[in-house]
Amino acid sequence: MSGYTDRAARVADQAAKAGLDCVLISDLVNVHYLTGYTGSNGLALVGPDVRAFLTDFRYREQSADEVDPSFDRLLAPSVDLLTGVGGALGGASLRVGFEGEHLTVAQHAALREQLAAGIELMPTAGIVESLREVKDAEEIASIKAAAALADASFERLLREGLAGRTEREVAIALEHDMVQRGARRPGFDTIVATGPHGARPHAVPRDVEIRNGDLVVIDWGAQLDGYCSDCTRTIAAGDPGQEARDTYELVLEAQLAGVAAVRAGRSGRDVDAAAREVIAAEGRGEQFGHGLGHGVGLEIHESPRLSQQSAAELHAGSVVTVEPGVYLPGQFGVRIEDLVVVTEDGCDILTSVPKRLIIAE
């Protein structure tokens, strides 16, 4: 049994337990996870007695190469693949689940119109996403390779220096190097934020020069074999001064506490608290306003979440970030992030870039 066949079987089991004959998978990331398909137009129908993949004429050959052979490959009559669902299901009386988070109201109405009267549509939530939380050995190997590639590009960037280059130049150089090393693309839009701009957690790189003494927040990752990596380091372009050094050491202490708290069975809320308490104890809790981390896999942000609101329980095989930060508007920001694999008694760190404060001239 292939990995894709096993994944589809587990979705079919969940469908049966929910009293469904099959589930319509419309989110392309979930379609890829279940079938192997990487194109931009595809649907899957999965149930105890159903394994069907739908695409349009443009992807006939690609789907023949990529889609797991356990799936029947069908062509919809148009690029609107929902028009082919009725034919794939036939006229029987069926209870069909659909991904409530991913099918729009308009799409639901259009689907309902072309299905046989005896077919009942039922919303589902997180059936595939819950499976994606725990990675198998092949997935972890892909994420580890993506992290190693991204780390190598970052190390080259440091050798070339930061001062005198613009945020945008640094981001472009980093992304270009990752692609040259074999990444399909960056895992997300690279963040490079110098000086006061670093106080914005999701800063967009500007045509602003990095000055000597600035702290520079760099958040980057690669996508390789469909899987993403994610890492943040805060670098000093020359001596940043004592306040910046002290803040960096506080964030590093919190980050280490967060990593130490990661293990199977812990809640995302508890892991977040382990890091947050370090920062709050120094009276700087309001300067750490985002969650500690998130899952990473086929998407850069997926379950489980590490945050004050998270009810998620960590499982061995999940891949998550640990990324506390302290942000001082008008001054600077500091964030330190590692990518880790949850284990039964702790975690394995995939990030190789050192966490000590690096002074890059």
Secondary structure, DSSP 8 states (H G I E B T S, - for coil): --HHHHHHHHHHHHHHHTT-SEEEE--HHHHHHHH---SSS-EEEEETTEEEEEE-GGGHHHHHHHS-TTSEEEE-SSS-GGGGHHHHHTTS-EEEEEETTTS-HHHHHHHHHHS-TTEEEEEE-SHHHHHHTS--HHHHHHHHHHHHHHHHHHHHHHHH--TTSBHHHHHHHHHHHHHHTT-SEESS--EEEEGGGGGSTT----S-B--TTEEEEEEE-EEETTEE--EEEEEEES---HHHHHHHHHHHHHHHHHHHH--TT-BHHHHHHHHHHHHHTTT-GGG--S-SEEE-SSSSSEEEEESTT---B--TT-EEEE--EEEETTTEEEE-BEEEEEETTEEEE---S--S--B--
